[in-house]
Amino acid sequence: MLGSMDIVAFVPTRNRQKARPYYEKTLGLSFVSDDQFALVFDANGIMVRVVDVSTVPGFEPAPFTILGWSVGDIGKTVKGLGKKGVKFERYPGMQQDQIGVWTSPSGAKVAWFKDPDGNVLSVTES
């Protein structure tokens, strides 16, 4: 039933003023609108709603990936994001290369980073 419908992604933010330039300028998503509930971006045809959770008591970002992108060249992507100030995460027990890329048992390559709210995002080359 929903398999042929468009997906809408949701990302929480406690600070819209930091989130907008990060998602728009740093990550390169196209800004669509700003309403009282969320900043809306277009990510290659997928709507990403960066939802204002500043009034949610005790909100904490999830400790796992909540949004990720499939990329053609992870090395180029990681280096490009690094030039824009993105810091890549390192996780104990995971063999990550010098730029923070982990190669999974299937051969997929993954690198993780956090947005200004501490949400874990990723890029993956399959």
C-alpha positions in Angstrom: 0.0 0.0 0.0 2.7 2.5 0.9 5.4 1.0 -1.2 4.6 3.3 -4.1 4.1 6.4 -2.0 6.7 9.2 -1.5 8.6 9.1 1.8 8.9 12.2 4.1 11.8 12.2 6.5 11.7 13.9 9.9 14.7 15.2 11.8 14.3 16.8 15.2 15.9 20.2 16.1 16.0 22.3 19.2 17.6 25.2 17.4 16.1 26.2 14.0 18.6 29.0 13.6 21.5 26.5 13.6 19.6 23.8 11.7 18.7 25.8 8.6 22.2 26.9 7.6 23.6 23.4 8.4 21.1 21.5 6.3 21.0 24.2 3.5 24.6 25.4 3.2 26.7 22.6 4.8 24.8 19.6 3.5 23.4 21.3 0.4 19.7 20.5 0.7 17.3 22.8 -1.1 15.3 25.0 1.3 11.6 24.9 0.6 9.8 26.6 3.5 9.7 27.5 7.1 6.4 27.1 9.0 5.6 27.2 12.7 6.4 23.4 13.0 9.4 22.7 10.8 12.0 23.8 8.3 11.3 22.0 5.0 14.0 20.9 2.6 14.1 19.0 -0.6 16.7 16.2 -0.7 16.7 15.0 -4.3 13.0 14.7 -4.4 12.5 13.5 -0.7 10.9 16.0 1.7 13.0 16.4 4.8 11.1 18.2 7.6 13.5 19.4 10.3 10.9 19.5 13.1 11.1 22.0 16.0 11.2 20.0 19.3 12.4 22.9 21.4 9.3 22.6 23.6 9.6 18.8 24.2 10.8 18.4 27.8 14.0 16.3 28.2 14.4 15.8 24.4 17.7 13.9 23.6 18.8 12.9 20.1 18.8 9.2 19.3 22.2 7.5 19.7 21.9 5.8 16.3 21.6 7.0 12.6 18.3 8.7 11.9 19.1 10.0 8.3 21.6 8.9 5.7 22.5 9.4 2.1 23.7 6.9 -0.5 26.7 8.4 -2.3 28.8 7.3 -5.3 32.2 8.2 -3.9 32.4 8.2 -0.1 36.0 9.4 0.1 35.2 12.4 -2.0 32.0 13.1 -0.1 33.6 12.8 3.4 36.5 15.1 2.3 34.0 17.6 0.8 31.9 17.7 3.9 35.1 17.9 6.0 36.1 21.1 4.2 32.7 22.5 5.2 33.5 21.8 8.9 31.7 18.5 9.3 33.4 16.3 11.9 33.1 12.5 11.4 32.5 10.2 14.3 34.8 7.4 15.4 33.3 4.4 17.2 35.3 2.1 19.5 35.7 -1.4 18.1 35.1 -0.4 14.5 38.0 -0.4 12.1 37.6 3.0 10.4 40.1 4.4 8.0 42.0 7.7 8.4 39.0 9.8 7.3 36.5 7.9 9.4 35.1 5.4 6.9 34.1 1.9 8.1 33.9 -1.0 5.6 31.0 -3.3 6.5 31.2 -7.1 6.1 29.1 -6.7 2.9 31.7 -4.3 1.5 29.5 -1.2 1.9 31.4 1.8 3.2 29.9 4.1 5.9 30.8 7.3 7.7 28.8 9.0 10.4 28.6 12.6 11.6 26.3 14.7 13.8 24.2 17.7 13.0 24.2 20.7 15.4 21.5 19.0 17.6 23.6 15.8 17.9 21.5 13.7 15.5 23.5 11.0 13.9 23.6 11.2 10.1 25.5 9.0 7.7 26.8 8.6 4.1 27.1 5.2 2.6 28.8 3.9 -0.6 27.4 0.5 -1.6 
